[in-house]
Amino acid sequence: MAGIPTCGTGPASIGIWSGLIRDRGAIPAGSGYDAGMKQVTHGGGWPAVFYTFRKAREAGGLWRMWRALRSKNACKTCALGMGGQRGGMVNERGHGFEVCKKSIQAMAADMQGRLKDDFFETFDFESLEKMTPRELEASGRITQPLYAGPLDLTYKTISWDDAMGRIATKLKATQPDDSFFYFSGRSSNEAAFLLQVLARLFGTNNVNNCSYYCHQASGVGLNSVTGSGTATVVLDDVSACDLVFLIGANPASNHPRLMKSLVEVRRRGGTIIVINPLREVGLERFKVPSDFRSMLKANEIANLYVQPHIGGDIALLTGILKTLLEREAIDRTFVNQSTEGWDAVEAHVRGLRWDDITAQCGVSRSVMTDITDRYQKSKKTIFCWAMGITHHTHGVENVQMIANLAIARGMLGKTGCGLLPLRGHSNVQGVGSMGVTPKLKDAIFNALQDTYNMDLPTSEGLDTLGCMERADAGNVRSAICLGGNLYGSNPDSAFAGKALRAIDQVVYLSTTLNTGHVAGRGKETIILPVLARDEESQTTTQESMFNFVRLSNGGKQRFEGPRSEVEVIADLGHRIFGEAGSPLDWERMRDHRTIRHMIAAVVPGYEAIGKIDDAKQEFHIDGRTFHTPTFATPSGRAQCHAVDLPDLPELGDHELRLMTVRSEGQFNTVVYEEEDLYRGQERRDVILMNKRDLLRFGLMENDKVTVRNETGEMHDVLARPFDVPAGNAMMYYPESNVLIPCAADSRSKTPAFKSVIVEIVNPNPVRGNSYARD
């Protein structure tokens, strides 16, 4: 267990997960009783339809939900690109009506009632700490500013003027680099741009966003290859390809609307290759609720389902590339004319031993041959991936190796081909485009200084984990979080809580309660209630993972009290800079159109946003996607990178390699349902492993174990079998963050939420294991 980095001061420990198993009854240890749900045989279908009806009733009725979903606002969940001026449930190609459980869940949460007046008289912090993420989310909308001081036992309501005055007073008394500003991807471009400008004018570059804990490795890796950190394709390309690689991603749960596109690939005779350690039922068969034929008979999704070891992706991709090289099946015209560095990649791969490749990925050479056969026949291939690729200490190298495989056959820089990171939050890409990074792009920096006469800081800013480490060292006085759950997103929960508690003042702009509001409190904590996207009185914009900018109309405010994020930021800017003078007129900055004109003048590729109010014309951002083999690098050529096989630690006798995952009833840190329908789990306090590992540890199904490592430990976790390669296991995020060390990719600073070594402690080993016969 030695050598696991930890950013806390020592192991953390939690006992039985209060609330998660409340009212479920005890399961006798070693009984062999299967308390899990019956696993469904496909994703989507009638269960999704019935769930939609149920959530609609909870939100006030079907008609109310229908109107909310049909409004001209971008979807609040994943970044696939639904809604905007095309209307809710319509994609960027104009196809609809499509709706998914994720958007239903998010909309229902925003449509729920407000927190009851006596909520915090009933629940103190001790009680709130026992609530699950789902219970906190479902407690109701926050409609009044909330405050808690260092000695308070719960939150109390305060006025907006008092809350904003406290925040401005604290910031003005804080040295700029003793602060940080954190952004969620659910915010608008306008709010993100304005707050990052406020932070720079305040004097700090400690500006970062939630992508540093998810897809930052994608951005860094892609930028190192094409000169652009985003997808190289648009949605139309997905409709033109004949092969899709789906690597380390589970869109059936996390991007359900993409499943319609995957079904269309299969219908036109295309191929889908899934590479995922976990066998996910939704990636084998799926019924698209908006498709009559699909509802009659579930569509087959994966033509080939490959299950490597966790962390074995580079080895597997290398094996495919090595097979192509041995067959002389490389597109020599493309690599010679449109790339740089290919010879080094080829020499490196040819020099690797097959035994090392197969041992590390756990996939046989014959399976790699099968994958290569299918790839070699393809005319147009798109490579998709998600956090199964980025959540490693070698996340950037994972992305570079995917790009190498695309380059090998010229599947880059032409229609129907390319690289597609499946991003989560609906505007996480837009937040990055708005300059929410520690270092501004030179073009944005120069435009702000020259056009708006701003004196911007040049000190090196900190990424998200760097800010948390600075807070843990006691060197952060003020933190402002625009949405999200910074505590719940962090590795090493004990470290995260300790770091946030060391901050003098933590400010959250939120719609509902989450675990960060309880376990992530500072010495002083203020929660500001803000409007949901479809409640804004002014239009906002968002950017999809296909580099498409959408215009959201907003709508009627559901409750008195919450304010627009832009209004809150402009008010704060006025209070901080109003008397001393500022290059911005903060009163004018309350107008979203004014902000968009500023974005158009400052952000490359966003020039069209300055006309979007009048034209209502949504647009693709220039210079990011590539349909000819000329890229945004200095030479115009794609850059190839020789990638070493990573050093993966050997497993001890009582150890497993753990990956953390989200459930089908969850979006990022927000848990909407305790059960995971697609994996047949009715609860979240479980560790899913191969049957052979249950036997190895002397376990029967539903035995309670302790899962631990040098970062933390979890007690009374139910061990259950699942289709995953032996030596690998899965637990639910964010609860299992207590086990995740602060080890991060050195270039992207993305924490390694996957491939974590844990020890399984069985307090009651059985004598005759039920799996001994299998």
N, C-alpha and C positions, 0 to 999 in steps of 0.2 A: 504493500500500500504506500510505500515511500514515493516521494517525488511529486505528489499531487499538489499543485499550487493552491493556496487558499488565501483570500484577502481578508478573512476575519482573524480574530485572535485565537481561535480554537474551535473544536467541533461544537456544532449546535445540536440540540436534541428536542424532538417533539414526541409526545405520546400519542394516544388514540386521537384521531382527528375529530375534535368536537364538532358536532353538527353534521359531518359527512355521513355518519352512521346512525344519526339520531332517529329514533323510532323505527329502525329497521330490524332490531332484534339481534341477539348474539348468534354467531355461527359456531357450533362446537368445533374446537380444534381437532383436526385429524379425522373429522367425520366423513370426509369425501363428498359431502353434500354440495351440489352445485347451486349456489345462490345466484349465479349470474342470470341475465336475461337470455331468452332464446335469440340466437344471432339470426339476423335477417339474411335472406339469400341474394339480395341485390341492394344497391343504393337507390335513393329517390323513390318514385312510385307512390302508391296510395298512402303509405305511412307519412310521407312528406306532405301530401295533400291534407290528410286528416289533422296533422300537426298545424298546418296553416290555419285551418278552421278554428282549432282550439286557441291558438295565439290571438287570432282576430277577435274571438269572443272576449278573451281577457282584456284586449285593448279597447273594447267598447263596441264591437260588432263588425261584421264583414264589410258593410258599406263604408264605415269609417276607415278601416284598414285599406280597403280598395282605393279610396280617394287619396290616402296618404301615399300609397305605393305608386299611384298613377301621376302624382304631381311631377312637375318638371324640375326635379332635383336629382343630382347624382346619388347613386346608391351609397349607403353609409358604411358598407362593410368592405369587401375586397376590392382591389384596384383593377378588376377586369374591364370596367368601362361601360356601365349601364346607366341609363337615365339622362339627366341634363335636358337640353332642349328637344331631344327626341322623345321625351316623355319617360316616366318611370317604366321599368321592365322592358326597355328597348335597348339593344346593344349599339355599338358604334357603326355597324353596318346597316342599322335601321331595322333589324329583325327583332320581333317580339311576338307575343308577350311572354317574357321569361321572368320568373321570380324564383328565389331560392330561400331555403330555411334561414340562412344567415341574415338576409335582408329583413325577413319577417321578424326574426328575433330582435334585431337592432331597432326596428321601427316600433315593435311592441314595448320595448324598454323605454323608448322616448315618449310613448303614448300612455304609460302607466300614470297612476295618480301621484300626487306629491307626498313627500314625507309628512307624517301626521305631526300635529303641533306638539304633542307630548312625546315624540319619538325619543329625544335625548333625555327626557325625564325617566323614561322606561329603560333605556339602554345606556349604560356607562361604558367606558373603554374596556373594562374587564369582560363585559357581556359581548361587546362588539368583536373582541378578539376571538370569541368562540364561534362567530358566524362564518359560514363558508362564503367564497366569492359570489356564489349564486344568491345567497340570502341577502348579502349587502346590496347587490345590484337590484334585487327585487323589492327593496325597502321603500322605493319611491323616488320621484324626482326631487332634487334639491332646488328650493326656490328662494332661499334667503342666505346671505353670507353667513358662514359659520366660523367660529373662533375657539381655539383652545390654547391656553397658556401652559407653562411648565408644571403647575400644580393642579390644573383642572382635571376632573375625573371624567368629563365628557365635553361635547361641544355645546356652545351656546350661540344663539343668533345675535348678530350685530347689524348695524345699518351699513349700507353701501358706503356712505361717506366715511364712517369710522374705519371700515375695512381698507378702503383705498388710501386713506390717510396713513394708516399703520404701515402699509406696504411702501408707499413713497418715502415716508420718514426713515424706514429701515434702509432702503436702497441709498438714499442720500448720505446716510451715515456709514456706508459700506465701501471699502476699496473695491474698484471694479473687478479685479481678478479674484476677490473673495466671494464672488457670486457665480451662479450659472443659470442658464435658461434651457429648459428641456421641452421638446415639442412632440406631440402625438401626430400621427398621420391622419387623424380624423378631422383635423382643422382645415380651414380654407386657405387658399393661396394668399388671400388678402391679409388674414390674421397672421399667418406665418411670416410674410414679408415684413409687415409693420413691426412685429415683435423682434425680429432679428435686427432690424434697423435700430430700434430702441436700444437693444443690448449693445450694439456697436457704438452708438452715440454715448451710452453710459460709460463705455470704455473697456468692454471685455469681449474676447473672442471665445469665451466658454459657452458656445452656442452649439447645441447638438440635438439630434432627434432619435426617435425610436428605431430607425433603420440600423443604428449601430448595434442593436441587439437582435437584428434579423437579417436583412439583406445587404448590409454594407459590404460584405465580402463579394457579393454580386457586382456592386458598383465598381469596386476597386479592380476586381478581376476583369470585368468587361472593358473598363477604361484602359487597362494595360494591353488589351488586344485590339480594340477598334477605335480607341480615343473617345468613346462615349460610354457612360456608365449605365446605360439603360438598354432595353430590348432593341434588337436590330430589326424587328419585324413589326408589322401592324396586324390587326385582326384579320384583314383580307388574306394575308399570307397563310394563316392557319386553315383557311378554306381552300387553299391551293396545294397544300403539301400532300404527299402520299405516305409519309412516315413521321411519327412523333415518338421521340424518346421522352419518357416521363421519369425523371430521376430524382429520388429523394423528395417526392411531393405526393400529396394526397388530395387532389382537387375535388374528389367526391365529397369530402368533408369540408374543405377549406375554400374552394372556388367552384361551387356546384354548377354555376352557369357555364363554366368551361366544358362541362361534360356534354353539353349539346354539340359543341364543336368536335369533340372526340368521337361522339356517335356518328357525326357526319363523315369524319375521316374513314371510319369502318364501312359505312354504307357505300362509299364510292370506291371500295376495294383497297383502301389504305391499310397501313399497319401501325399498331401501337405497341411499343416495347416499354414495359414498366420495370424499373429498377428500384427496389425498395426492400429493406430487410423484413418489414412486416407485410404479411399478406392481407391486403385490404379488400373487403368484399365489394366495395363501390368501384374499385378499379378492375374488377373482374366482370361484373354485371351491373348495369344501371338502367333505371327507367326514368326518362325525362318527363316530368309531369306535363309540360306544355306540348308534348309530342304524342299524338294518338297512337301511332304504330308502336312507339316505345312503351307506352303504358299497357298495350296488349301483350307484348312479349319483351322481356328485358333484353337490352342490347349487350352483346359481348363487347368488352372494352379492350382488355389486353390480349393481343395475339401471343405474346410471350411475357411471362412474369418471372423475373430473375431476382433472387433474394441473396445479396451479398452480405458479408459481415458488416456490422456498423463500422464506418470508417474505411471500408474497403473499396470505395468508389474509384479512387485513382488507379488502384491495381486493376480493377475490372476494365476501366476505360483504356488503360494502357494495353491490356491483353487484346482488346478489339483492334486498337491501332497497330499493334505488333502483327496481328493476323493480316491486316490490310497490307502492311509492308512486305510480309513474306509472300503475299500473292501479287505484289507489284500492282496493287489496285489504288494507287494514289493519283489524284488529279494533278499531274505534273505541270500542266499549263497554268493552273490556278496558283499553286504554291510557288512557281518560279516567277510569275508576273505580278502577283497580288499580295505576297507575304514577305516578311523578313524573319530570319531566325529558324527557318524550317530545317535546315541541315543539322543544326544542333539537336533539335527534337528527334529527328529520325535516328541520328547516331546514338542518342541516349536510349531510345526505346529498343533499338536493335541489340544493344548491349545488355539488356536486362534478361535475367534467367526466368524461364517459364515456371519453374518450381516456386520461385519467390512470388511471382504474380498470382498464381493460383492459391498458394497458401495464405496470402494476405487477404484476398477478396473472398475466399471460400467458395468460388464458382469454378466448375470444371472447365477444362479447355474446350470440351465438346460444346458446352453451352455458349462459350465465347465465339466458337465457330458458327453456331446457329445465329447469334446476333449479327455477326459480320456478314453472313450470307444475306440476311434481310436488308442490312444497311447498304450492301453493295448493289442490290437491285433497285434501290430507291433513286428516283430522279430529283425529288425535292424533300428535304428532311428539316424538321424543326426540333431543336433540343430545348426541353422545358425542365426547370428544376425549382426547388424551394429550399426550405431550411434544413432538410436532410443533407444538403450539400454545403450550405453556408455555416452551419453551427459546428464547426470543427476548428482546431488550431491550424489546420491547413485549408481553410475555407476558400481563400483566394486561389490556391493551387488547384482545388477541385474545379473551380470555374474555368481556370486556364486550361485544364486538361479536357474539359468538355469542348472548349473552343478549338483545341488541337484536333479533336476528332471531327469536328465540323469542317475545319480547314482541310483536312486530309482528302476529302472528296469534293471540295469546292462548294460546300453547303453554307456559304456565307456570301452576302453581297449580290443576291439575286432573288427574284420573286419566289415565294413559297418556301424559302430556306432561311435559317438563321437561329439566333439565340434568344430565349425567352425566359427570364426569371419571373416566376409567378409571385408577385408581390401581394402583401396582405392588406394593410390599411388602405382605404379608398383614396387617400391623397398623400400617402407617404412619399411617393415620388415627386409630387408637386412641392411638398415642404422642402425637399432637398433642392429642387430647382430654384426655390425662392431664396436660397443662400443660407439655409439652416445647417451650416457645417462650421467646424472650428475655423477653417480657412476659407475665406471667400474666393471664388474664382477671380482671376485677375480682371476679367472684363467687368464683372459686377463691382469689384472694389474700385476700379478706376472710374466707372460711370458714377458711382455714388459720390466720390470725392470731387470729380470734375464738374458734373452736371448739377449737383446739389450742394456743392461747397461744404462737404462733410469732412471732419477730421477724424479718421477711423483708426482704431488701434492696430498695431502691427505685431503685438506680442503673440506668441504661439498659444492657440486655444486648446482646450482639453476636449477629448471625446467623452461620450457618456460614462464609460467605466472610469476614465481618468478623473472626471468630476466627482464621482462617488468615492474614489480613493482619496481625493483631496479633502472631501467632507469627512471621511473616516479619520484623517489625520488632524481634524479639528480646525481646518483652514477655510471653511465656507461659512459665511455669515447669512447669505440670502440665496434662496433658490426659488425660481418661478417655473411651474410646470403647466404648459398649455395642453391640457387633456392627458389621457393615458393613465397608466399606473406604473410609475417608475419603480416603486418598491417591488411590485409583483413581476416586473420584467427582468429583474436583476438575478444574476447567479448568486449563490451563497446568501440565502435569506437572512441569516444571522448578521452577516456583514452589512447587508443592505439596510436592515433596520437600525443597526448601530450607527452607520454613516449618516442616515437621515436624522436620527435623534441628536446628532452633534451639531446640526445646523441651527443657527439662531432663529431663522424664520423660513418656513416652507409654505409656499403659496400654490394652491391647486385651482385650476379653472376646470370645472367638471359639471356633468349633468346628473350623475348618480353617484352613490357611495361605492368605494372599492376598498380592497385590503390596504392599499397605500395610505388611505385616510386614517387608518387605525394603527397599523404597524409601521407606517412610514411617516409618522409625525415628527416635526422638528421640536425645538424647545418652545416655539410658538408656531401655530399652524392656522392658516386661513384658507377656507374653501370658498371660492367665488362661483355661484351658480350661473351657467351660461346657456345660451339657446342652442338647440339642435339645428342642424343645417336647414331643415325644412321649416324652421320657425323664424328664420332671419327676415327682417323687414327689407333688407337690400339683397341684391343678387350676390352670389359668391362663385368662385371657380375652383375646379379640382382637376387633377391630371391623372390619367389612367396609366397602367403599366405598358400600354401601347403608345405612350407619348401623345395622347389625345387630350386636349383641354376642353372641359365641359363647363357649361354655365348653369348654375342652379338658381331657380327663381326665389327660393325661400318660401314663406307662407305665414299663416296666422300663428301668433304666439299662444301656446297652450296654457301658460300660467303667468300670472303677474309675478314679477321679481327677478327672474333671470335676465341677463343682458347679453347683447352680442359680444363676441370675443373682440372684435375690432373696437367697439365702443369702450370696453374695459381697457384695452391697450392704449387707445388714444387718450383716455382719461389719465392713465398712469403717466404717459409721456408729458401731458400738460402739467401734472403736479410736480414732476421731476425737473422739467426743463423750462416750464412756462415763464418763470420769473427771471431766470438767468439768460434766457434767449436760446434759440435753437434754429438750426437750418430748416426745420420743418414747422409748419403751422399745424399744431396738433389738433386744433378744432377742425381744420379742413380734412385731416386724416380720418375723421369719423365717416367720411363719404367714401364708399367702396370704389366708386368710379375714379376718384382722385388717386387712390392707391393703384388701381389698374393702369392708369396713365404713367405712373411712376415705374411700375413693373415693366411696362412696354419700353420705357427709355433705358432700363437698366439691365434686364435679364435677356441674354442672347437667345433667340428663337421664340421669344414671347412678344414680339412686336405686335402681333395681331390682337393681343388682349386689350390694347388701347382702343380698338374699334368694336369690341364685342358687345358693348351696351347698346349700340345703335344697330349693328348688323345682325346681332344674335347668331353670329356664325362661329360655331365651334371649329377647332382646327388641330391639325397635327403639328408638332414642333419640328421645325426644320433642322437638319443636320445630325439627327440621332439615329434614324433608321436607314438601312442600306440595301438598295435594290440594284446597285451596280457595284462592282468590286473596287470601289474607291472609298477609303475610310478616313475618319477624322484624326488620323495620326500625322505627325510632321511629314512623313514620306508618302502618305496616302495609302500605305500598305498595312495589312493586318500584321500584328506582331505575334510571333509564336514564342512559346516558353517551354523549355525543357523542365519537366516536373519529376522530382524524385518520388519514389514510393515512401510514404511517411513512416516513421517509426511508431508502430502501434505496440503498446505494452502487452506483454504476455499475461495471461490470466492465471491466477493462483487457484488452488483447489476449491476454495469457497467463493470465487469471484465470478462476476458477469460484467459484460460491457453494456452499459445502460444508455438508452436514448430517451429523451423526454418528448412527449407528443401532446397534441391537443385532441379533444374529443369532438365527435360529430355535433354535440350540443354546446359548442364553445366557439368564441372568436377572440383570438389573442389571449389576454389575461381574463377576459370576461367569460364567466361560466353561466350559461343560461339554463342548462339542465344537468343534474348530477349524473344521469345515465349516459352511456355511450352506445346508442342503438346499433351502429354498424359493427362494433366489436363485441356486442353481446354482454356489455358490462353495465350493471345497475348501480355501480358506485365507483368512486375514484381512488379509494385507498387500497390499490392493488398493484402488484408487480406481475407482468405477463412475461412468461418465459417458455422455452421449449420443454416438452415433456421429459426429454432426457436429462435436462438440468434439474427438474423436480426430483427425478430418481437419484441423480448425483448428490443432491443435498438431503436425501432422505425425507422428502416432503410428499404430502398428499394435497390434493386440490383443496384450497381454502385454509390451509395451515397458515397460522400467523407467524411472520418472521420479522426480524430486524434487518433493515437495509442500512449500511453505513459505509463511510470512508473517512478520510482525514478532514473533510469539510463539515460533515454533519451526519446525523442518523435519524431514522424514522422507525418507530416501533409499531407492532400490531398491523403490519401490512399483509394483506392476503395474497398468497402465492397462487397463481392460476396458470394453466397451460394456454399457449397461443402458438399460432403458426409463425415462428420466427426461428432463424438458424440457432442451433445449440451454441451456447456461450454468449448469447445476446438477450437483452431484455428491454422492456418498455415500462415507463411510469408516466403519470399525468403531470403536465405543467399547468399552473405554476407551483402546485403544492410540493413537488419534488425538487424545487429550486434549492431547498435546504441541503441537498446533496451535491449541487453543482459548484465546482471550484471556479475561481475567477480566471482560469486559464483562457486566453483569448488569442485569436489570430493576430500575428505580429503586425500585419499591414493594414487590416481593416478594423482591428480592435473588436471584432465580433466574438462574444464569448462562445465557448465550446459546450453548448447544451447537449450535444450528442457525443457518444464515445467516451463516457465517464465510467471509470472502473469502480465498482461497488462490491462490498462483501456481503454475503447472505448468511445471517446467523439464525439457525433453526434451534429454538429452545427445547423442542420436543420431537426429536427425530423418531420416525416410525420404523418398525421392524419389517413389515411386509408391505412394500409400496405397490399401489395399484397399477403403476405404469411398468412394473417389472415384466409384465406379460407382453407389452407392446413392442 
